[in-house]
Amino acid sequence: MSSIADIHLFSYGTLQLEEVQLASFGRKLEGSADALPGYRQTMLEITDPAVLATSGEKFHPIVTPSGDPADAVPGQVFRITAAELAAADAYEVADYKRIEVTLRSGIRAWVYVKA
C-alpha cells in the first residue's frame, strides 16, 4: 500500500475528532472545511464497544441522499494514505458504507453514508 497521502476522505462526524484520528491513524489529520451537497444528516445509535470507547459518543451522525441539491452536510476533507483509508474502514460500523462523491469544492472524496 502507498504511504503517500493522496486519497481524499470527507468527514462530517467522529473522524474529525482528534482522539479518533490518533486511535485510528496514529496522527492528527490536517483538514479543510467543505460540504457534501444533496445529503441530509441524522443520528445513529452506536452499540459497537470499540467504537464507543474510541469516540466516547453513543450517537454518531450518519448521512443519506436527500434528493435536494440545496441540502448540504458540512464537514472536513482530509488527505490520507491507502493504509489510513483501510483503518477508517475498520473504524466504521456496518451501518455505514464508503462511497465516492464530489464535494461542494469539486474535490472527489470518499465518504461514509448510510448502508
Secondary structure as a PSIPRED ss2 file (coil, helix, strand):
# PSIPRED VFORMAT (PSIPRED V4.0)

   1 M C   1.000  0.000  0.000
   2 S C   1.000  0.000  0.000
   3 S C   1.000  0.000  0.000
   4 I C   1.000  0.000  0.000
   5 A C   1.000  0.000  0.000
   6 D C   1.000  0.000  0.000
   7 I E   0.000  0.000  1.000
   8 H E   0.000  0.000  1.000
   9 L E   0.000  0.000  1.000
  10 F E   0.000  0.000  1.000
  11 S E   0.000  0.000  1.000
  12 Y C   1.000  0.000  0.000
  13 G C   1.000  0.000  0.000
  14 T H   0.000  1.000  0.000
  15 L H   0.000  1.000  0.000
  16 Q H   0.000  1.000  0.000
  17 L C   1.000  0.000  0.000
  18 E H   0.000  1.000  0.000
  19 E H   0.000  1.000  0.000
  20 V H   0.000  1.000  0.000
  21 Q H   0.000  1.000  0.000
  22 L H   0.000  1.000  0.000
  23 A H   0.000  1.000  0.000
  24 S H   0.000  1.000  0.000
  25 F H   0.000  1.000  0.000
  26 G C   1.000  0.000  0.000
  27 R C   1.000  0.000  0.000
  28 K C   1.000  0.000  0.000
  29 L C   1.000  0.000  0.000
  30 E C   1.000  0.000  0.000
  31 G E   0.000  0.000  1.000
  32 S E   0.000  0.000  1.000
  33 A E   0.000  0.000  1.000
  34 D E   0.000  0.000  1.000
  35 A E   0.000  0.000  1.000
  36 L E   0.000  0.000  1.000
  37 P E   0.000  0.000  1.000
  38 G C   1.000  0.000  0.000
  39 Y E   0.000  0.000  1.000
  40 R E   0.000  0.000  1.000
  41 Q E   0.000  0.000  1.000
  42 T E   0.000  0.000  1.000
  43 M E   0.000  0.000  1.000
  44 L E   0.000  0.000  1.000
  45 E E   0.000  0.000  1.000
  46 I C   1.000  0.000  0.000
  47 T C   1.000  0.000  0.000
  48 D C   1.000  0.000  0.000
  49 P H   0.000  1.000  0.000
  50 A H   0.000  1.000  0.000
  51 V H   0.000  1.000  0.000
  52 L H   0.000  1.000  0.000
  53 A H   0.000  1.000  0.000
  54 T H   0.000  1.000  0.000
  55 S H   0.000  1.000  0.000
  56 G C   1.000  0.000  0.000
  57 E C   1.000  0.000  0.000
  58 K C   1.000  0.000  0.000
  59 F E   0.000  0.000  1.000
  60 H E   0.000  0.000  1.000
  61 P E   0.000  0.000  1.000
  62 I E   0.000  0.000  1.000
  63 V E   0.000  0.000  1.000
  64 T E   0.000  0.000  1.000
  65 P E   0.000  0.000  1.000
  66 S C   1.000  0.000  0.000
  67 G C   1.000  0.000  0.000
  68 D C   1.000  0.000  0.000
  69 P C   1.000  0.000  0.000
  70 A C   1.000  0.000  0.000
  71 D C   1.000  0.000  0.000
  72 A E   0.000  0.000  1.000
  73 V E   0.000  0.000  1.000
  74 P E   0.000  0.000  1.000
  75 G E   0.000  0.000  1.000
  76 Q E   0.000  0.000  1.000
  77 V E   0.000  0.000  1.000
  78 F E   0.000  0.000  1.000
  79 R E   0.000  0.000  1.000
  80 I E   0.000  0.000  1.000
  81 T C   1.000  0.000  0.000
  82 A H   0.000  1.000  0.000
  83 A H   0.000  1.000  0.000
  84 E H   0.000  1.000  0.000
  85 L H   0.000  1.000  0.000
  86 A H   0.000  1.000  0.000
  87 A H   0.000  1.000  0.000
  88 A H   0.000  1.000  0.000
  89 D H   0.000  1.000  0.000
  90 A H   0.000  1.000  0.000
  91 Y H   0.000  1.000  0.000
  92 E C   1.000  0.000  0.000
  93 V C   1.000  0.000  0.000
  94 A C   1.000  0.000  0.000
  95 D C   1.000  0.000  0.000
  96 Y E   0.000  0.000  1.000
  97 K E   0.000  0.000  1.000
  98 R E   0.000  0.000  1.000
  99 I E   0.000  0.000  1.000
 100 E E   0.000  0.000  1.000
 101 V E   0.000  0.000  1.000
 102 T E   0.000  0.000  1.000
 103 L C   1.000  0.000  0.000
 104 R C   1.000  0.000  0.000
 105 S C   1.000  0.000  0.000
 106 G C   1.000  0.000  0.000
 107 I C   1.000  0.000  0.000
 108 R E   0.000  0.000  1.000
 109 A E   0.000  0.000  1.000
 110 W E   0.000  0.000  1.000
 111 V E   0.000  0.000  1.000
 112 Y E   0.000  0.000  1.000
 113 V E   0.000  0.000  1.000
 114 K E   0.000  0.000  1.000
 115 A C   1.000  0.000  0.000
